[in-house]
């Protein structure tokens, strides 16, 4: 599993100055080292997705997985940062997305689970922050 120490001070400093997608690609490479991330093995992907649906606090939590074999701490920070960058660089699209919460579920990167309907912001299993999860469903 790939793990690195992220310099959060540099990350926050770079985010304050971000003005283009090229700036984001540089952050991905220089801070997150995304070009070094190993792919998750097919066996691990299958194992993750073969887990049963769980009912936790009255909600169905389905299994999910990650294409890259990176630590959950790095994955969570990356995904949270990616969502923040989208809001900065695409404010109109981000605002439009906020008008359609039905298009998003919530996921816990640490537990590798997601749900459609859960009002809390922390995972009921591990108490880590839940992140927005696009459902990619179209009418």
N, C-alpha and C positions, 0 to 999 in steps of 0.2 A: 504494500500500500504506500502510495506516494504521500509524503507529508513534508511541508516546509513551514518555516516560521515567517509569517507575513509581517512586514514592518507596517503596522497600522497607522503610525504617524505619517509615514510617506504616502501611504494609500489615501488617507484623509486629505493630506496636502494636495496630492494630485487630483483628487475628486473636486476640490474647491476650484481648481483651475481648468477643469475639463470643458472643452467647447466643441469637440468633434468626435466622430466615431474613430478617427485615427488615434486620438488621445486614448480612447478606451482600449483599442487594440494594443497600444504600447503598454498600458497598465496590465492587460492580460498577460502579455509576454514578460515584462520586466518585474512585476510584483507577484503575479500568480504562477508564472512559469508554465502556462498552459501548453506550450509546445513540448514540455517534458512529461506530461501526464500519461501514464500507461492506461491502456484499455482494460476494462474489467473482463475477466475470462467468461467465455460462453457458459461454462458450468455454474459460475457464480450468478450470472444473469438469470439463468434458468431456476436456480435454487431460490433466488430472491422472489421471482415472480410466481413460483409454485406454492408460496406460503398461503395459508387460508385467509379469507376475509375475517377480521376480528370486530366484535362489537365492543366498543369502549365508550363509556359514558353515553350510551344510547345511540351512538353513531357507528355506521359501518366504516371501517378503515381497511382499505385495500392495499396490497403490497405494491411497492414500486422499487426501482433500482436505479443505479447510476452507471452510465456508460464508461465512466473513468474510475479507475481504482485509486481514489484519493481519499485522504482522511475526511471524516464528516465535518471536522472543524473548517478545513480549507473549502470543502464543497459548500457548506452553509455560508461562509463569508463571501465566497465567489458569487453565489446565486443572489444573496442579499445585495451585494454591490452591483451586480448586473441589473437588478430591478431598479436600483437607485439611479444608475446611469441612464437607463431608458427614460425615467421620469425627468431627468435633467435635459437630455438631448432631444426627446420627443414629447414635450409637455402636452401638446394637443392630443396626441394618441393616448398618452397616459391618462389624461383627464377623461377621454372617451371610455377607456377601459374601466375606470372607476365608476362610470355610470352603468356598468353591466357586471355587477358582482356575481351574477348567475353563471358567468363564463369561467369562473375560477373556483377551485377547491383550495384546500390547505394541505401542505405536506410537511412531514418531519423528515429531514434529511438524515438525522441520527438513527431513527428507528426504521427508515425506509418504508413509510406508510403514508397514505393520503386519504382524504375524505372530501365529500361534497358539502356536508352540513355539520359545521362545528363552530360555535360562536366564540370560543376562547382563543387566545393568541399563543398559548403554550401547549405543547404536546401532553396529552393525558398520561402517557407512559413514562416520559423522561424529563418533562418540564422545560425542554428547550423550545425556543421560538419556532412557531410554525411559519412557513413562507407560502406566498401565493403560488398556486399550481394551476396553470392553464389547462382547461378541460379539452380544448381543441374539438369542440362539438359545434357543428353548424346545422342550421335548419335546411 
